[in-house]
Structures are given as C-alpha cells and as structure tokens.
Amino acid sequence: MPSLSQWLWLVLFLVLLAQPWRTMMVASDGDAQMHWSVGDWMLEHKQIIHHDEFSHTRTGAPIISKEWLSELLFAVAGRAGGLFGLSALAALVIATTFALLHWRLVRDGNDLLIATALTLLAAWAACMHWMARPHVFSFLMMLLWHECVRRVDRGARPWLLTAVMALWVNLHGGFLAGFLVLGAYWLGAVRDAAKLRQLSGAALLCAGAVLLNPSGWRLPWHNLQFLHSEFLVNWLAEYASMDFQSREARGFLAWLAILFVTLAWRRPRLTSSASLVLVSWTAFALYSRRNIPLMVILTAPIIAPALSEAVGERWRALSQRLGGDKHGWPVVATLACAGVLCVAHPTELPRERWPVAAVQYIQQHPTEFNGRMFNDYVWGGYLLKALPEQRVFVDGRTDFYGEALIRNYVAMTELQTNWLATLERYDARWTLLPRRSRLNQALAELPAWRCAYTDEVAEIYRRLP
Amino acid sequence: MNARRWWLPSLGVGLWLIFFAGLSCSPWRAQLVSRDGDAALHWKLGAWMLDHYTVIRVDSFSHTHPEGIVISKEWLSELLWGAAGDALGWNGLVLLAALLITTTLYLLQRQLEEEGSNALTATVLTLLAACTCSMHWLARPHLMTHLLVVVFNWQLRSFHQDRLPGRVLFVSLVPLMALWTNLHGAFPIGLVLIGLYLVGNCGRRPEQIRKMKLLAALLGACAAATLLNPNGWKLHEIILHYLQHSQFVGGVNEFLPPNFHAANTRGFELQLLVLAVILLVIRPKWERVDILLVGAWTYFALHSVRNLPVFALVATPIFTEHLRDRLPQLWQRIAADVARVNLVAEGRAWMAVAVVAVVAFQPRTEPLPDVFPVAAVRYLQAHPDAVRGRMFNPDHWGGYLLLEMPERRVFMDSRHEFYGEKLLQDYLQVARGDPGWMETLDRYQARWTLMPSGHPLNQLLALRREWRCVYADGTAVIFGRD
C-alpha cells in the first residue's frame, strides 16, 4: 500500500495531466513554446545556443542562456509528446516537488494529516504559477536547497548543497533565490562563530558552483542586471504584486491566514534563521507573485510543528492509522503509467486566445507576408514555434531583448507619441496583434496599411508595397 | 506637583501642529487637491446645494446623464466642502482636509496614551500609522471616515477593556453612525467594526454574554441609524451595487489591491514588519478580538488600497499594546523623561492660533498645472468658439472641468455608480481605443475631446481627417471635429 506522500504525488500528477490543467500549463503564455523551440534548436545543432536565431530585431546577438538544461529537457519532452509532453514534464516536476514537501514534513515528525493539509494548501497557493516552463525546476530545487541548507546549519558538510547549486544554475535563473535563503541562515547564525564559519564556507563553495554554467560569471551578472531594471520588473506581469481581488489569490490569502493564526494562536518559538526566512519570503511574495510558490515551499516546514502540536489525541490516532508503506512506489508508478496511457493526449492551444487561425492563414498565403513582422509580446513564443520561417519582433525573453527594445514595443502598442516613427524605424512590413490592440485601430486609419486578415482573436495588417 | 505650562505643546499637540502646518503651507497642499478631480467635484456639488438650499437629487453637470437621479453618498461633507471652497477657494479645501487629517492623528495618539502607552511611543507609532494613511490624504469626504474609524474603534476598545459603560457606548455611537451615514459612503465600516467586536466576544462566560448582547443591540441600533439619510435604504442599495460590480471597482485606482512595487505602500510594509516582530519576537498572548481585527483589516487592506488607512488606524492600538512594555531599556528611559515634560504641557491653545494663522497667511493653493488641464481651460475660456457642442473628457478630470468650466457639461466624472455600467463601458471603449471607439464617440455626438497629452486617443484622432488639433500643451490636448 503506498504512503500518503506517494498517493499525493499520484493524485497531483494525474490531475495536472487531465484537463483543464494540461492545457493551462502550456497556454498561459507563449514561454512554454519559446523554451521548447530554443531547446529544439540545441538538440538539432548539438550545442548550447549562444546567439539569437529567432528574432529580426536582435539577430545574432549573444545570448546568456539562463536555463539551457531545462530547455533541453522540455525539447525532449516536446519531441516525444508535443504540447502534452511539455505538460507531462511540468506535471512530473510539480508533483514531485509537493510530494517531497509532504514527505519532508512527515519525516520532520509533523502530524500526517496536518502535513497533508498544509501540502494541499501550499499547492493551492502555488498553483497560479504552474506552467510548463523552466521555473518549475526552481520549485523543486528550492525544496532540495532548503533541506541542504538546514543540514549544513546543523553541521553537515556542504558538498550536497554545492551540487544542488551546480545543477540549479543550469536549470533556471531563479538560483539566486537560494542565496537569499542561505543569507537568512547566515544572519541567524551570527552569534555562533562555528556555524557562521560553516555557512560562510558553504556560501563560498556555492558561489563557485554558480560559475559552472556555459556563460560563467556573466550569468549571475546578467540576472542581477535584469532585476535592477525597474522598468522591466514593473512591466512584466509575473513580477507584479498579487492581485488580491482575483480568484487565483485565494490560495495565497488562505496561506497568509494560516500563517497569521498559527503565529498569533500557537505562539511558536522559532529560530532566528526560520524567522528571517519567514519574514523575508513573505515580503518577497507580497512584492512579486512569482515568489509565492517559493514562499509556501519554504514556510510550510516552519509552521507545521506548531500546528502539529495543536492536534488532539483522536486526530493523532487517526493520522497514525493512515500511515502507509514507504515501499509503495511500484504501485504508484504503475498507476501513473496507466493514467498517462489512458488519458486522452491531444493538447492544443485554445483557439479563442491564440492566433491559431491567423497562423494557418499565413501558412496558406506565404507570399503575402514578406519582410519583417511586428507581433504581440505574449504570442512571440507561440509564433517562433508555429511560424519558424518568420522571425519575431519580440518574445518572452525579456532579459535578452532588453529595456530599450521593450520600451519601443510599448511605445508602439500603447500608441505613444512616437509610435509611427518607431514602427518605421524597425521596418515592420506586417503586424500580427490581438484584435483589440490599439495599434490595429491606428493602422486602419493609415492609407499605407491594409487589413489582410481578421478574426475574433487576431488581426493582420500589411503595409502596401 | 509640577505647574501646568500653557505655552508648552504636548507631543500630541506638537504632532497636530507640525502636520497641520505641513499640510496647509508646504507644497503638499497642492497635492491634497490635485491627485484626482474629486476635491473639485465635491466642492461643486456642495456649492450647488448651498445655492439651491436643497440636497442634490438630479444631475445638472453632465451631457451624458442629464437630469439623472443622484443618490448622494456624502451630501453633508459636500456641504462642508462647498462652504470651505466658496469661502476660501482651494485654500478652504486644504484647510478642511488638514484639519481632518491632523485631528484623526491627534485622536489616535490620545487613544494610545489613554490605553497605557507613554507619549513618545504613542507618537512614534502614530507617525508610522500616518505613513500608511498618507497615500490617501486627499481633500475628499473619505477623511471623515478616517476620523470616525478612530472614534468608533476607541470607544469599542474602551468598552471591550471595561473602561467605558455600555450605556455611554450607545449614546455616543448611535448618533455618530447616523452622522457618518450622511458624511461618507464608507459608513458600513462602522458596522463591520462593531460586528468584529461582537464575534470576538462570543463565549459562554456571563461577562462575554453581557457584552455580546450589548454589542448585538448596538449593531442593530447603528444599522437602523444608517437609514437616517435623505435617500433612506436606496443609499445602501447603491453602495452594495457599487461594491458588487467589478467594472466600477476595477476602474477606480483606490479600489485596486496594493502594488508593493510602489513607494506609497512603504508605510503599510513597515506596519506589517511591526506585526511580524510582535508575532515572532515578542510572542504575546493575543485576544480573539485582536486576531479578528488585525486579520480582517489586513485582508481588506490587501483587497483594496483604500482600506490601508483603516487598517493602520485599527491595528495601531493593538500593536502599541503589545509593543509598549517590550521596547529597549534606553527607549523606556528616554520615554520616561519625555513623559515628565509632557505631563505638564498644556499648549492646546496653539491649535487655535495655528488655524487663525493659516487662514490669514496661507499661501495661495492652485491645482497642479501638470496634473490638471489648467492652461487648456484658460484657452477655452479665452476662445469660447474654438470648440462647440459636446465634450469627451477623462473621468479623473471631470470634477475639475465641471468646477472650472460650468458652462460646458462633462462626458463623465468619477461618480461611476451614477453614470452606470453602460456609460462606463462606452467611456472605456473610447478611452482605450477598442474596436468601435469612433462609432461610440459618434453615438454620444462628441464634437471635441480634452484628453491628457500622450493619451492614445489623441493619436487615433490625429489620423482622422474630420478631426483637427485645436490646442496642445504638455498636459492636455484638445481635438475638435470639423
């Protein structure tokens, strides 16, 4: 009989493979396909990408690849199963992360039912960022990293921690978050000289491990420079603060409520390090919604003991009865395989949100679309996969395109005073934008431009020769 | 026993004087009336009521909803705004707003001192609350709500802590609730506060049952008192309708959730940090009612930035109670020295002197010309034939325009609930340049537009042959139809 952690893994994995999750994970933005395309290029050319091959605005410009290893994995998954393959890989990583979180909470001596409830609540809070993109690896790596930091804090050697960092730095650009957690433990140990030496040594080793990537020291520098750009951080939706009026904020609100009630009611005595992790990551989660999954993964082990102490004898007895066999993986694996085989695989982008019909029109009339395209930012990833023969104006690689180009993109789509001059400077010959875009309304008024295609989702405008 | 010193202001009075002088005489005074067009809107509505000796019931300011039924949510404040504006112009609005803001802070500081905090700690924590509230310091009737939140919470806390008899609570809060209903549309906050104290006192002990009964009766009486307004239950209906419809709430900046990238949430962040220190370092035993109050108002603040000041005003007394005895020894020593001086300070007369001095010597206040279309309005007044017919204007300029150009009716102002969903959608369609924007503009027979410079609608109109730019400066652009 599988344990509850194993059941949790199975349920999460199968739920994410079912609809609507498997479509949502690849259709929330264009980045899933952008990473697939980049990984595909690397598989095809048997080398890590170093120069841009996909845009006409930055052709040949050097690329600092933040997530080449994840992109390779996504490309392998995409080649094997198309969009379903991307969803399956993301589901595997997400389910493994939360099953490991549950396993860790139970192993720490927390009540089984409390651990399960907290893991489910953490999953609910984090689910608004479940997408088939490399950042899901950061969820898993943060869990492993936090565990390794705790071990180092208790005196273990830092080799495993260093290995985790060496892997993380090649999987996703979020590896810098690991140093914030390590920093909290370092500050927490400031009165303990031995521990401080141990953590300082670990930090130095991990800083060295960061250099073990194809771009060397340029990668952390590039990431820090990106975070330093106030314009880009304010412009990107996933860096915005959570919209607490939206439905997707409810899980996070519930998490904050549990946090507050646990601390006010149970009054646990936390270590300095745990307090610092809790406060700093709550602040990061309020600042930026993309930090919410990391925050819940880090804070669950901190509040679980206080909640576990509060449960009554009956509850505890029930928890003990539910404990399963930790050797239940063969059963779970068999059920997961059966689920994968039984679930209907077709996964398509919803035609009511993506310019699927417009792309078909372009493919059917290739001669009409010569010259440079101006495209919607969100659609960029999809277009470079669906229309590989056309180079995009922009896609989700905001850090690569840089602030200047994104400002120009905004000037055109927001119809700022210089929009037409900017469009002409980039020599855009045709546009593919959402139907409601203001730029379409403006192009409709210009005699040099004609509407070549329109449907409920997208409009294509072409410049007359 | 030290003699009282009439010339020495106490810390609370000092706080009042500094904020009053700062808000009335520094460049901040222009901000108070310039963040949006509502200060002007309320002045205009109040002035209309003073002119006509009646509460406003039909609209006479817009061309899109002429003679529409107006349910005034804040007629009594608008009368005050109208009187202050008519008497002293923009300076009058600033003076009224500064008085309300500083009195709110003064009362909060007094509450903290009465509840056992020393004057220094009370002042510092009031300053922290002021940081949170400052994002909403605008010359508008919602300042009445801030003041009444402090009064309600102070009274309810005093009752909860057995410092105030239930009878006094009834006598003070029920009339205040009736007053609040006529002063500002956020009066349900008072009912929510009583409700939270009621739930927080649930229990089986005789003392809890007595308080529960009294608070339930108070809640009923206050709910009944809210019917004492010129529109009766229709006021409640329109407020509920407004809050339930996301197209109203979503279109108003102050109803949006806080953006933690912005500098104006720093005060709130600091208060959350204080909460974290209390929870993690001090770890006091929390009363259930305090958990409810802090939890509920944190949630409301995260839901909507306009609740940040209410969070600050409700949570600060709770934070102070937990912090006041746990501050470092050095702080306690300094605070004790300050308290000895503060005890003999009796300088309340300075408050009256400050009001007289500000009325006499306050520099002239004008709305900021880079926020409002001041020069464009002057141009239209100098060239009345430059554009004719109906105007299309942004909602946040509506109040300013109907005050400064009463001869021209606006397309819309910030009274979204008055204009209704359909008109709001049409307005947004044109303002965003959504497909069909020109047809909608035609449907409302708009002959000219007055929009912020850099607004996309100006770019769209510039491309159309039948429209021409009549006027442009760094703040506003006027397009007219041939």
Boltz contact constraints between the chains, C-beta under 6 A:
constraints:
  - contact:
      token1: [A, 234]
      token2: [B, 261]
      max_distance: 6.0
  - contact:
      token1: [A, 241]
      token2: [B, 259]
      max_distance: 6.0
  - contact:
      token1: [A, 241]
      token2: [B, 260]
      max_distance: 6.0
  - contact:
      token1: [A, 243]
      token2: [B, 257]
      max_distance: 6.0
  - contact:
      token1: [A, 244]
      token2: [B, 257]
      max_distance: 6.0
  - contact:
      token1: [A, 244]
      token2: [B, 302]
      max_distance: 6.0
  - contact:
      token1: [A, 244]
      token2: [B, 303]
      max_distance: 6.0
  - contact:
      token1: [A, 245]
      token2: [B, 257]
      max_distance: 6.0
  - contact:
      token1: [A, 260]
      token2: [B, 295]
      max_distance: 6.0
  - contact:
      token1: [A, 263]
      token2: [B, 279]
      max_distance: 6.0
  - contact:
      token1: [A, 264]
      token2: [B, 286]
      max_distance: 6.0
  - contact:
      token1: [A, 264]
      token2: [B, 291]
      max_distance: 6.0
  - contact:
      token1: [A, 267]
      token2: [B, 283]
      max_distance: 6.0
  - contact:
      token1: [A, 275]
      token2: [B, 280]
      max_distance: 6.0
  - contact:
      token1: [A, 279]
      token2: [B, 276]
      max_distance: 6.0
  - contact:
      token1: [A, 286]
      token2: [B, 260]
      max_distance: 6.0
  - contact:
      token1: [A, 287]
      token2: [B, 260]
      max_distance: 6.0
  - contact:
      token1: [A, 415]
      token2: [B, 456]
      max_distance: 6.0
  - contact:
      token1: [A, 415]
      token2: [B, 459]
      max_distance: 6.0
  - contact:
      token1: [A, 436]
      token2: [B, 434]
      max_distance: 6.0
  - contact:
      token1: [A, 438]
      token2: [B, 433]
      max_distance: 6.0
  - contact:
      token1: [A, 438]
      token2: [B, 456]
      max_distance: 6.0
  - contact:
      token1: [A, 441]
      token2: [B, 433]
      max_distance: 6.0
  - contact:
      token1: [A, 441]
      token2: [B, 460]
      max_distance: 6.0
  - contact:
      token1: [A, 442]
      token2: [B, 460]
      max_distance: 6.0
  - contact:
      token1: [A, 445]
      token2: [B, 463]
      max_distance: 6.0
